[in-house]
Amino acid sequence: MDRMESRGARPARALLVPLAISVALPLAVYYALRAHGTAQWQALLLSSAIPAAHALVTAVVRRRAEVFDLLIVALLAVSALTSLISGSPRVLLLKDAGLPAVLGIWIAGTLFAARPFAFQFGRRLRGPAAEEEAERLWDGMPEFRAALRGLTVLWGGIELLDAALSTVEALSLPVDVVPVLGRFQSIGLIALIVAVTIRRSRGFQARYGMGLFGARPAGAPTAEEIPGRVGA
């Protein structure tokens, strides 16, 4: 029972910790500082430093820096320097548009790679046997390739939409409104694309008897057993 509870707690912890560090804590710090009269650009800088510091600490502990972690630190450094020179807090707000913009461009760019983003993401969910099956399906099933490429386009598009909306908000809305609006906007858009992804994956499974990300259900045909596919 303890083992089951431990396994169930890991996914929840993996989701809640990043949300707390990247969303909840920075927002709490920003509005607490503003309530005590701290200038907008200082409050933005200090609250934004929390996820950047976490990225640096994580890189030191792992002895390996992830590209996304380096991006967070680099964007904060550039926006902080520019904000100090210009004296405008809106430059720091634009940092939050830079993250989804770069992420969206990178996701779209994987369409030209050997495996698109959606396939690479699925590797985090598949076991060794399911990964071998996915590779066979990628080589022998055009519908599988088209479905994952379509999801990659959607994920890249939603990140670019988030970036565009965040840019408009940073330049036009009251500064104190943008942090909370932007965070909930990003969470809402991610929740939307996750729902679309789940729906498409279930639809693919209902049609072809196998999922896009997880293991093949018991009794479903393998890649070799699908008429007209590899090994047929």
Residue pairs with C-beta under 8 A, 6 or more apart in sequence:
21 50
21 51
21 54
22 51
23 183
23 187
25 50
26 47
26 48
26 50
26 51
26 179
27 47
27 179
27 180
27 183
29 43
29 46
29 47
29 50
30 43
30 44
30 46
30 47
30 179
31 179
31 180
33 42
33 43
33 46
33 47
34 40
34 43
34 176
38 46
39 89
40 89
40 175
40 176
41 83
41 84
41 87
41 88
41 89
41 92
44 83
44 89
44 92
44 93
44 175
44 179
45 80
45 83
45 92
47 179
48 76
48 79
48 80
48 92
48 95
49 76
51 72
52 72
52 73
52 76
55 66
55 69
55 70
55 72
55 73
56 69
56 73
58 66
58 69
59 65
59 66
59 69
59 70
68 103
71 99
71 102
72 99
75 95
75 98
75 99
76 95
78 95
79 91
79 92
79 94
79 95
79 98
80 92
82 91
83 89
83 91
83 92
89 175
90 170
90 171
90 175
93 166
93 169
93 170
93 175
93 178
93 179
93 182
94 166
94 167
94 170
94 171
96 166
96 170
96 178
96 179
96 182
97 162
97 163
97 164
97 166
97 167
97 170
98 163
99 163
100 159
100 160
100 162
100 163
100 166
100 186
101 159
101 160
101 163
103 159
104 156
104 157
104 158
104 159
104 160
104 162
104 163
105 156
105 160
107 117
107 152
107 155
107 156
107 159
108 152
108 153
108 156
108 157
108 160
110 116
110 117
110 120
110 152
111 149
111 152
111 153
111 156
115 138
116 148
116 149
116 152
117 152
117 155
117 156
118 148
118 149
118 151
118 152
118 155
118 197
118 212
119 134
119 138
119 148
119 152
121 213
122 134
122 148
122 212
122 213
122 214
123 131
125 213
125 214
126 134
126 213
126 214
126 215
127 215
129 215
130 214
130 215
130 216
133 210
133 215
133 216
133 222
133 223
134 144
136 222
136 223
136 224
136 230
137 144
137 210
137 223
137 229
138 144
138 145
138 148
139 230
140 223
140 226
140 229
140 230
140 231
141 208
141 223
141 226
141 229
141 230
143 204
143 208
144 204
144 208
144 212
147 200
147 204
147 212
148 212
150 200
151 197
151 200
151 212
154 193
154 196
154 197
155 193
155 197
158 189
158 190
158 192
158 193
161 189
162 185
162 186
162 189
165 185
166 182
166 185
166 186
169 178
169 181
169 182
169 185
170 178
170 182
173 181
200 212
201 211
201 212
201 213
202 211
204 210
204 211
204 212
205 211
205 212
205 217
208 226
209 216
209 217
209 220
209 221
210 216
210 217
210 220
210 221
211 217
216 222
223 229
223 230
223 231
224 230
224 231
224 232
225 231
225 232
226 232
